Amino acid sequence: MKVSAIDKVLDSVMKLDFYSREVILEVLKNRQIEARREEIQQNAKRAKTEFLKGKIKPSAADSIIERLKTL
């Protein structure tokens, strides 16, 4: 989304009363949480599928953490 489009949305939201803005904030927060849950679920499914196909090997947590530190 372009910055100007975001500005237009924000300007429209700010014209609403305080309660309506609070409701919008809560709805957006909940939708973001749900979207993140869906993303995590899809990542877990993909990882499980790759593991079952032998594309991913089990590793100790310590070795994974050490590899992440080098990224």
N, C-alpha and C positions, 0 to 999 in steps of 0.2 A: 504494500500500500504506500502511495506517495505521501510525503510529509503534508502536502496541502490537503489531501483527503483526510488525514488524521486530524489536522487542524480544524477542518470543517466539522468532523464528528465531535471533537472536543467542544467546539463552539456551540454546537447544537445541544450537547449534554449539559453544558453550563447554563443554558437557558431554562433548564428544568428546575423544579423546586428541589430543596435539599433532600427530602425523603426519596424522591425519584432517583436522584443521583446515587443515594445510598443503595437502593435496590439494584441499580445497574452495576455498581461496584461488586455487590454480593453475587449477582448472576455471573458476571465475568470471572470472578475469582473461582466460583464453583465449576464453570466450564473449563477454565484453565487446568484445574485439578483433575477433572475427568479426562481431558485431552492428554495430560501427562500420564495418567494411569493407563490409558489405551496404548500410548507409545511404549511404556514399560512392558505391557502385556505382549505387544507385537515383538519387541526385542527378545523377550524371554522365549516366545514360541520359536522365533528364528534360531536362537542359540540352542534350544533343545533339539530342533530338527538337525542342525549342523552337528551337534554332539552325537545324535543317534546315527548319523551317516558316517561318523568317524572323522569328520573334518576338524573337530575340536577335541583335544585331549585333556583329561583332568590334570589340574596342577594344584600345588599347595598355595594357600593364600599368600604366604610370604614371598614366593617367587613371582606371583602376579603383581603384588605391590611393588616389588623391586623393578619389574619391567615397566610399570606405569610411571615410576619416578624418572625413567630415562626418556619419556616422551616429551 
